[in-house]
């Protein structure tokens, strides 16, 4: 029984939740974005996923740089 509980917790931890994201942008930007997607042959999901990965990496890099500067000042 205890083993089953651990497996259930592990499944919950790795289960991806889907949320809805709403972003307000001007219509011409949306149209240009959709046009660029059609030309590249990529999906909105692929483009946004890549963007979020790059954003998360960049934020981590900025945080490491800030910590490094703080250490250098001390």
PyMOL commands that set and color helices and strands:
alter all, ss='L'
color gray80, all
select helices_A, chain A and resi 2-14+27-40+44-73
alter helices_A, ss='H'
color red, helices_A
deselect
rebuild
show_as cartoon
